[in-house]
Structure formats: structure tokens, C-alpha cells
Amino acid sequence: MTNATKWTVRNIDPTALEMLQEVRTVTGQPMGALISEAVTEWYSRLPEITDEDDDGADQDRITTGLDSLKQLLRQWRGQSRQQVF
């Protein structure tokens, strides 16, 4: 991302923040880079949506994406204890 700006994220679950800090320690990557990577991965797993799917599909898509993100964070946490990047 070439036009990075500083911003603040509030109300992060303390467990998720601990997981992020653990991944940062193991990988040496900045938190912003890790969050960008996680969001990019989460977004890539979202199903395609069309205008015809506007009957609550957005909520299903968000729920599916959040579940994928939780799974990805769990995988990263497991890897951080087993591997050094």
C-alpha cells in the first residue's frame, strides 16, 4: 500500500490482540502489515455477490468472512508456536 495513513482501531478483543502481538513477535512484521495481510486474505475468501443476492446475503457474507478470519488467526497462532518465519 503506497498511500498508507495512520489510523486507530478500537474495541479489539483482548485475545485477538494478544494473538496479533504473538504473530508480530514471531514474524517480525509490523502490526499494520499483519492486519493488511489478514484482511486481504479474509476478503479473498468472501463469496462473490451480485445485485440479485440482496436478500440478506450481505449478512451471510460478512458472517462467513468473519468465520474465515477467526480460522486464519487460529492457524497463525498455531504456526507461531511451531515455526519461526
N, C-alpha and C positions, 0 to 999 in steps of 0.2 A: 504494500500500500504506500504510494508515494506521497499522498496528502494527509498524513497522519495528524490527528489533533488530539489533545489531551481531553479526557472526559472522565466522569466518575460513575461508577456502578454502585448502587445502594441495595441494601437488603439481600445480600448474597448469603445463602445458607452457610453457617459456620463450617459444616462438614465439607461442603463443596470448596470453600476457600482453603481449608486445610489440604484437601486433595490437590488443588491447583498449586499451592505452595510446595507440596511434596514433588509434584511433577517438575516444577521450576527448578528445584534443588537438584534433582537427578539429571535433567536435560541441560541445565544452564541457560535455557531460553528465557527471555523476558516474559512477564505475565501477559502483556499485550499480545505478543506473538502466539502464545499458547491459546489465549482466548480467541484470537482470529482464526487459528487453525481449527479449534473446536467448533466454532460457529460455521466455518466453511464446510467442515465435514458434516455437521448436523444439517445444514441447508442442502447439501448434495444428496442426502438421504430422504428428503421430503418428496412425496409423490407429486407428479405434475397435476396441476389443477386447471380446469377450463372454466369459462363463464357459465357453462351448463351445470357445473357442480356446485352452485352457490346455495345449496340447501343444507347448510350446516357442515359442509365438507371442510371449511376453513378450521373449525374447531377440531375436527378429527385430524387434520393435517398438522396442526400445532401440537396436539397430544402425541401423535406419532413421532414428530420431531423431538419433542422433549424426552420421550422414552428412549429414542436413539442417542440423544446427548447423555442421558444418565448412564446408558450402557457403555458409551465411549469413555466417560470419566472413570467408570469402574474398571474398564480394561486398562486404561493408563495407570491407574493406581496399582493394579496387579503387576503390570510390567515394571513399574518403578522399583518395586521390591525385588524383581528378578533380574533385571537388565540394567546395565549402565550404557547410556546412549553415547 
